[in-house]
Amino acid sequence: MDHDKATAVKSYATRIQKLVDEFESNIHEHLNEDYKRSTKWSDRLADSVASFVGSWKFINLFVVFLAAWILINALSFTKIIHFDEPPFILLNLLLSFLAGFQAPIIMMSQNRQSTRDKEEAIIDFAINYKAEQEIDDMQGHLHRLEADFAGFREEVRSELAEIKALLQSK
């Protein structure tokens, strides 16, 4: 009988976990669909730009671009094609424009991601809260089972003592 109860509890826990996983998956799919539906093309473009600008690919390409710019404009044998002599004022202007446009785009993307993360955190909290309630409920059942078993054990002990007393008196 104990094995049946343990199997039932394990089955119940497995079923609960499956339901929670399925619910969480559905919620995340809903969030992704809602995000795609609610964002404008300019927001998705900003997200794509922020994703690229925050990558090693961009850093590597930018280092190559800067090195090429400096080499082309600083070496003596490329004097014919110099278009921005040191101190590279045009390069500084270009970098300022890049930083001026890049920062707000990244901030827009981060703000949207922050809002999405907040929504996911609220949903995760709700799922965790529900799971905690289920665990508390299961613990309550286990405590009641332990109390019932302790009472049963006491009954058996007292009956065994009575049986022993009856056997000894004969």
N, C-alpha and C positions, 0 to 999 in steps of 0.2 A: 504494500500500500504506500509506503514512504517513497518508493521508486516512482510510482505513478504520480504522486504529488510533485516530486522533483521534476519529473518530465513535463508535467502540466505547467509548472512555474517557468521552466526553461522555454517551453513552447510559447507561453504568454510573453515572455521577455523578447523572444525572437520576433514575434508578431508585432510587438510595440516598436522595436527597432526598425523593422521593415516599413511600418507605417510612417515613422518619423523620417526615415531616409527618403521615402517616396514623396512625402509632403515637402521636405526641404528641396528636393529636385524640382518639383512642380513650381515651388515659389521662385527658385532661381531662374527657371525657364520663363516664368511670368515677368520677373524683373528684367530679363534680357529683352523680351518682346516689348515691354513697356518702354524700356530705354531706347530701343530702335524706333519705336513709334513716336516718342515724344521729342527726340532730338532732331534738329534741323540739319540740313546738309553742311551748313557752316560750322555747327558744333562737332559733327563727325570729322570734318576737315581739320578743325582745331585739335581734336583728339589724335588724329593721324599725324599731324605735324609734331605735336608734343611727344608722341610715341617715337617718331623718328629722331627728333632732336635729343631725346634722352637715351639714345642708344650708342653703343660703341662704334657702329657703322658711321654715324654722323661725326663722331669725334675723329675717327681715322680719316674720313674724307676731308674734314675741315683742316686737320693738320697737314695733309697733302696739299690742299688748296693754299694755305698760308705759306708753306715752304716754297711752293712754286711761285707764288706772288713775290715773295722776298727775293728768291733767286733770280727771277726774270728781271726785277727792277734794281738789283744791287750789283750783279756781276758785271765786270767791265766788258766782256765779250758779247753781252746782250745789250750794250749801250744803244743800239739802233732801235730796239723795241721797248725801251724804258717808257712807261706811261705814269709811274708813280715813284719818283726818286725818294730816297730816304730823306726825311723821317716818315715816309709813307702816310701822307695826309689823306689820300683817297682811301687807303686801306682802313685808317682810323674812322673815316666817315662811314664806310661800308659796315664796319664792325658795330658802330653806334646804331646805325639803322637796324641791323640784324638784332641787336640786343633790345632795341626799342620795340620792335614788332614781336620778337620771340617771347619776351617776358609776359605780356598780356595774354598771348595765345596759350602759353603753358599754364598761367593762372586760371584761365577759363576752364581748361581741361581738368585741372586739379580740383576746382570748385565743383564741377559736375561729378567727378569721381568721389569726392568727399560726400556729396549728397547721396550718391548711390551706396557708398559704404555705410552711411548712417542708416539707410533703409534696410540694408542687409543685416546690420547689427541688431536692429529692432526685431526683425524676423527671427534671427538666430536666438535672441533673448527669449522670444515667445516660445520657440521650439524647446529651448533648454528648460524654460519654466514648466512647460507641459511635461517634459520628460522627468523633471524633478518631482512633480506632483504624482506621476505614475510610480516613481521609485518609492516615494513616501507611502503611497497606497499599498504597494507590494510589501514594504517593511512592516506596515501595520498588520497585514495579513500574516506575515511571518511571526510577528510578536504574539498575535492571537493563537497561532498554531503552537508556538513554544509554550504559552500559558496552558493551552489545552493539554499538550503532551505532559507538562509538569504535573497537572492535576491527575491525568491518567496514570502517570508513574506513581504518584502518591496513593491512588486507589489500589493499584496493583501491589504496592508494598504493604499496605494495611491488610489487604486480602491474603497476601502471602504470609504475613505474620499470623493471621487468624488460622490459616491452614496449618502452619507449623505448630501453633498452639493446640489445635485439635489433634494433630498427629501425635504430638508429644503426650497429650493427656490419655491417649488410648493405649 
